[in-house]
Amino acid sequence: MSNSDRLMALIAVGILLSAGYFLLDDPSDQPWTPDEEKTLESLWIGNLSQPPIDSSNAVATNINAAKLGHKLFFDPRLSVNGLVSCAICHQPSRHFSDGMAKGFAIGEAQRNTPSIVGTAYSPWFYWDGRKDSLWAQALAPLEHEDEHGGNRMAYIHFISGDEVYRPMYQELFGDLPDISDPVRFPANAAPGDNPEWNKAWQAMAAADQESITRAFTNLGKSIAAYEMLLVPQPSRFDHYVETELINDASTQESLFSPNEKMGLRLFIGKAGCINCHNGPLLTNNEFHNTGLVNSAGEIPDKGRVEGERLVRADPFNCAGRYSDSAVNDCAELRFMRSGVDLIGAMRTPSLRNLEGTAPYMHKGQMKQLSEVLDHYNRAPEAMIGHNEAEPLGLNDLELRQLEDFLNTLNGPVLTPIL
Amino acid sequence: MTLAFYFRDRGLLLLWLPVYFTLSHAALGQPVGAGDIAFQSTVAGHYEVRFDSQPKPIVINQIQSWVMSVRTGDGLCVKGAEITVVGGMPEHNHGFPTAPLVRPGANDCEYLVEGLRFHMSGRWEMSFNIKAGAKTDTLMVSLDL
């Protein structure tokens, strides 16, 4: 046997031993490396700090504002028919989502109702980020014809005439406008699509429009103060990470099945989910086109490219006159970018509490997590724009393991006592 | 006998090429970590740049500003420079999630890089174009987050 043949034989034996190692050894038994442990810790809810300060809302952390917002959130009288509260679509029992493909109140919404748990951490709101604060977002459904269907003038009449709300409001924001003159302040008025209400609004003096709009924005700021308090609580995954951080191997083993551990390995490794689903809320709150098919019969959704245009023009944005920020505080808005890659891009959702927030994606296109995972595994061509994702090449077992891991991220929601 | 020669004869060299190029690429790159971007030199050597990031170390998913101090090789402040920055993640084929800008800072040496945000962990490549008078130079920064 020549030297080269001996070398070849040695290499062949090495390859066979390596193959045997990978086939026989169960990777779910492998301990986490220091780098992997660091990655796990980055997803741990223990690293979730207080929500960022919303400088556009002076009462964002005011407990009395949260109390007022809490009442407003659950009050169906804040609607044109007296039947629709925020909680119709953001149901506490469903992690503040509604279980439907698209939200339904007075009419059907254009998109899926996202959970609002933990959204105080996002710089952008709605799937396309067309609002840049919780309070600006909270105002929009109140006047949308398919949601609460009301108008700001009617809401201020309601608050002014209510013995509970009026003092709560005035303690926070000072006197409500004097709206006793029905000529200056009709029963219904608002800028927008309703021709009758819009006509009444246009007939109002600019100063009166201003005082009503300012009072209306204060309602949004109070609702936002309540929503700021809705944060997810630890899941089984978080307990798992804690056992890793304190080297408690025996408890750790009892917390995750081998498949769940393998799913976690895939999540932070080969599957690359962590690229966008990062941090303790498992979202980067950024916008990505992932090639989702739209609802049947609808034109493709433009996503962030439209949201960017809308938030820039929004009178309730951070730089607007109703914001409590100095313009220089509005960094997200000032340095917001546009670009063709934002066509069809949607905001990355949190992966916490997926059990209670189906169906998934911006149109509620997918009922099961397995459908979502299959979609990302295939990474099909986008209907509009370009799909950023690449096919993952995962086999059926790996997809099931990923799904098993995602189901370890369920946990309760902290609902504050106010 | 070299490894390349050995495997070339048996038609197996192609199997090793991806490994070879991966190792070569890693050896050539000189990324800095999230807490270690303090001192950098421009490509042509016209300027020396110091960064002070806020927050420190650099974190993902948080809009941030850096102070950038620009001096010549002999330590003089580079005043009135026009600086632009572009960047992104070549591995994922995308740019910054924001549109950062650079403007004059607190003194003649300093500039403020505003509106930076990194929304993924991994390798970020940043290119600062620095134009002061007749001299234009580029600072390349590789950042591993």
Interface residues (C-beta under 8 A of the other chain):
Chain A: S4 L7 M8 T39 S42 P52 P123 I274 N275 C276 N278 G279 N284 N285 E286 F287 A331 E332 R334 F335 M336 R337 G339 D341 E388
Chain B: M1 Y6 R10 I60 N61 Q62 I63 S65 H92 N93 H94 G95 F96 P97 T98 A99 P100 L101 E114 G115 R117 H119 M120 S121 G122
